[in-house]
Amino acid sequence: MRSEEESPAAVIPHASPLTPHALGRLRWRCRRGMLELDLVLARFLEENYAGLTAQQQQEFETLLKLEDHELWQRIRSEAATASVVERMLRGCHDT
């Protein structure tokens, strides 16, 4: 019998660490036309990105494809349906 720690739900695959080149490219993609977004995205990248699962990292990269105003609205939104990544981004803005 499997213990709870060994259950498939408990095993969350994390993405492999970024190479310096890939991290530089991701930092560049976080540079936006809005200073507020620059600050939130840079803080998120430094404090949270490495701990994301591969799926969450993909979600973050999908969010980066949004226009500035739409991404800012998602970060500032109070919607309860926000994803884990969106809630983490909000935390980088609120503090």
C-alpha positions as CSV (number, residue, x, y, z in Angstrom):
1,M,0.0,0.0,0.0
2,R,1.3,3.5,-0.9
3,S,1.7,6.2,1.7
4,E,0.2,9.5,1.1
5,E,3.6,11.0,0.3
6,E,4.0,8.6,-2.6
7,S,0.6,9.3,-4.1
8,P,0.6,10.8,-7.6
9,A,-1.1,13.9,-6.4
10,A,1.8,14.5,-4.0
11,V,4.4,14.3,-6.7
12,I,4.5,17.6,-8.5
13,P,7.1,17.8,-11.2
14,H,9.2,20.9,-11.1
15,A,10.8,22.2,-14.2
16,S,14.5,21.9,-14.6
17,P,16.5,25.0,-13.6
18,L,16.9,27.7,-16.3
19,T,20.2,28.2,-18.0
20,P,21.6,31.7,-17.6
21,H,20.7,32.4,-21.2
22,A,17.1,31.2,-20.8
23,L,16.8,33.2,-17.6
24,G,18.1,36.3,-19.4
25,R,15.5,35.8,-22.2
26,L,12.7,35.4,-19.7
27,R,13.8,38.6,-17.8
28,W,13.7,40.4,-21.1
29,R,10.2,39.2,-21.8
30,C,9.2,40.5,-18.3
31,R,10.2,44.0,-19.4
32,R,7.0,45.9,-20.2
33,G,5.7,49.3,-21.1
34,M,4.3,49.8,-17.6
35,L,6.7,50.4,-14.8
36,E,4.3,48.7,-12.4
37,L,4.3,45.5,-14.5
38,D,8.1,45.6,-14.7
39,L,8.4,45.7,-11.0
40,V,5.8,43.0,-10.3
41,L,7.1,40.6,-13.0
42,A,10.8,41.1,-12.0
43,R,10.0,40.5,-8.3
44,F,7.9,37.4,-9.2
45,L,10.7,36.0,-11.4
46,E,13.3,36.5,-8.7
47,E,11.2,35.2,-5.7
48,N,8.8,32.6,-7.2
49,Y,9.6,31.4,-10.6
50,A,12.2,28.7,-9.7
51,G,9.7,27.1,-7.3
52,L,6.9,26.7,-9.9
53,T,6.0,23.4,-11.4
54,A,6.6,23.0,-15.1
55,Q,2.9,23.6,-15.7
56,Q,2.9,26.8,-13.7
57,Q,6.0,28.0,-15.5
58,Q,4.2,27.4,-18.8
59,E,1.2,29.3,-17.5
60,F,3.4,32.2,-16.5
61,E,4.9,32.3,-20.0
62,T,1.4,32.3,-21.4
63,L,0.5,35.2,-19.2
64,L,3.5,37.1,-20.6
65,K,1.9,36.9,-24.0
66,L,-1.0,39.1,-22.9
67,E,-1.1,42.8,-23.6
68,D,0.1,45.0,-20.7
69,H,-3.4,46.4,-19.9
70,E,-4.9,42.9,-19.8
71,L,-2.1,41.4,-17.7
72,W,-2.3,44.4,-15.3
73,Q,-6.1,43.9,-14.9
74,R,-5.5,40.2,-14.1
75,I,-2.9,41.1,-11.4
76,R,-5.1,43.7,-9.9
77,S,-8.3,41.7,-10.1
78,E,-10.0,40.2,-7.1
79,A,-11.5,37.3,-9.0
80,A,-11.7,34.2,-7.0
81,T,-11.1,32.1,-10.1
82,A,-7.6,33.3,-10.6
83,S,-4.9,30.6,-11.0
84,V,-2.1,29.9,-8.6
85,V,0.3,31.9,-10.7
86,E,-2.0,34.9,-10.9
87,R,-2.5,34.9,-7.1
88,M,1.3,34.7,-6.7
89,L,1.7,37.7,-9.1
90,R,-0.8,39.6,-7.0
91,G,1.3,38.9,-3.9
92,C,4.3,40.4,-5.6
93,H,2.3,43.6,-6.2
94,D,0.6,43.8,-2.8
95,T,3.7,43.8,-0.7
